[in-house]
Amino acid sequence: FMDIEVQQLPQKEIIKGFRGKFIHTETVTLAFFEVEKGAALPLHSHIHEQVTQVLEGQFQLTVGDETKVYEKGQVVIIPSNVPHGGVALTTCKIFDIFTPVREDYKF
């Protein structure tokens, strides 16, 4: 059983303009990101399956060969090892779920 207050979690800047708060279980990582307008996520891939939901703002995301602007309430599922990257068109809040756990986001 875990009872966590997200606002109380420490924040870490993962890349320039992407500040996150993280919760790790045995099998998943939950990431709550605040993203500055114009911040870019370079094209990359990883072993983790990723579910991304934009909570606020507009985020242009490329997954594989498809580019789309995601807004509040939209969700994208990114399979393991698929290249993806993007840019915040506005200030954004993004919620990500990764499985397996993102060991590199532990601190």
C-alpha positions as CSV (number, residue, x, y, z in Angstrom):
1,F,0.0,0.0,0.0
2,M,1.3,3.4,-0.9
3,D,-0.2,6.8,-0.1
4,I,1.7,9.6,-1.8
5,E,1.1,13.3,-2.1
6,V,2.5,14.2,-5.6
7,Q,3.1,17.9,-4.6
8,Q,5.5,16.7,-1.8
9,L,7.7,14.7,-4.2
10,P,11.1,16.1,-5.1
11,Q,11.4,17.4,-8.6
12,K,14.3,16.6,-11.0
13,E,15.1,18.2,-14.4
14,I,15.6,15.2,-16.8
15,I,16.5,17.3,-19.8
16,K,16.4,21.1,-20.3
17,G,12.9,22.3,-19.7
18,F,11.5,18.9,-18.5
19,R,11.0,18.8,-14.7
20,G,9.5,15.7,-13.3
21,K,8.3,14.1,-10.1
22,F,8.4,10.3,-10.0
23,I,6.7,7.4,-8.3
24,H,8.2,3.9,-8.7
25,T,6.5,0.6,-8.0
26,E,7.9,-2.9,-8.6
27,T,6.7,-2.8,-12.3
28,V,6.0,0.8,-13.4
29,T,7.2,4.4,-13.1
30,L,4.7,7.2,-12.9
31,A,6.1,10.5,-14.1
32,F,4.5,13.9,-13.6
33,F,6.2,16.4,-15.9
34,E,6.1,20.2,-16.1
35,V,7.5,21.2,-19.5
36,E,8.5,24.7,-20.5
37,K,7.2,26.2,-23.8
38,G,9.8,25.4,-26.5
39,A,11.5,22.6,-24.6
40,A,12.5,19.8,-27.0
41,L,12.6,16.1,-26.4
42,P,15.2,14.7,-28.8
43,L,14.2,11.7,-30.9
44,H,15.0,8.6,-28.8
45,S,13.8,5.1,-28.0
46,H,13.9,2.8,-24.9
47,I,12.9,-0.6,-23.8
48,H,10.0,0.8,-21.8
49,E,6.4,0.8,-23.0
50,Q,5.2,4.3,-22.5
51,V,1.7,5.8,-22.0
52,T,1.6,9.6,-22.3
53,Q,-1.3,11.9,-21.4
54,V,-1.2,15.6,-21.9
55,L,-2.9,17.2,-18.8
56,E,-2.4,20.9,-19.9
57,G,-1.1,22.6,-23.0
58,Q,-0.1,21.4,-26.4
59,F,2.8,19.0,-27.1
60,Q,3.8,18.1,-30.7
61,L,5.0,14.5,-30.6
62,T,6.5,12.3,-33.3
63,V,6.1,8.5,-32.8
64,G,7.7,6.5,-35.5
65,D,6.8,8.3,-38.7
66,E,3.7,10.1,-37.4
67,T,3.7,13.6,-36.0
68,K,0.6,15.0,-34.1
69,V,-0.2,17.7,-31.7
70,Y,-1.6,16.4,-28.4
71,E,-3.8,18.4,-26.1
72,K,-5.5,18.0,-22.7
73,G,-7.2,14.6,-22.4
74,Q,-5.4,13.0,-25.3
75,V,-3.4,9.8,-24.7
76,V,-0.7,8.1,-26.9
77,I,0.7,4.7,-26.3
78,I,4.3,4.3,-27.4
79,P,5.5,0.7,-27.8
80,S,8.9,-0.5,-26.6
81,N,11.8,0.6,-28.8
82,V,9.8,2.9,-31.1
83,P,11.6,6.2,-31.8
84,H,9.8,9.2,-30.5
85,G,10.4,12.9,-29.6
86,G,8.7,16.2,-29.6
87,V,8.4,19.8,-28.6
88,A,6.2,21.8,-26.2
89,L,4.2,24.2,-28.2
90,T,3.0,25.8,-25.0
91,T,3.8,25.3,-21.3
92,C,2.6,21.7,-20.6
93,K,1.8,19.3,-17.9
94,I,2.3,15.7,-19.0
95,F,1.7,12.4,-17.2
96,D,3.7,9.4,-18.3
97,I,3.5,5.7,-17.3
98,F,6.5,3.5,-18.1
99,T,6.9,-0.2,-17.8
100,P,9.2,-1.7,-16.7
101,V,10.5,0.7,-14.1
102,R,12.7,3.6,-15.3
103,E,15.7,2.9,-13.2
104,D,17.4,6.0,-14.7
105,Y,14.6,8.2,-13.1
106,K,15.4,7.0,-9.6
107,F,17.3,9.4,-7.4
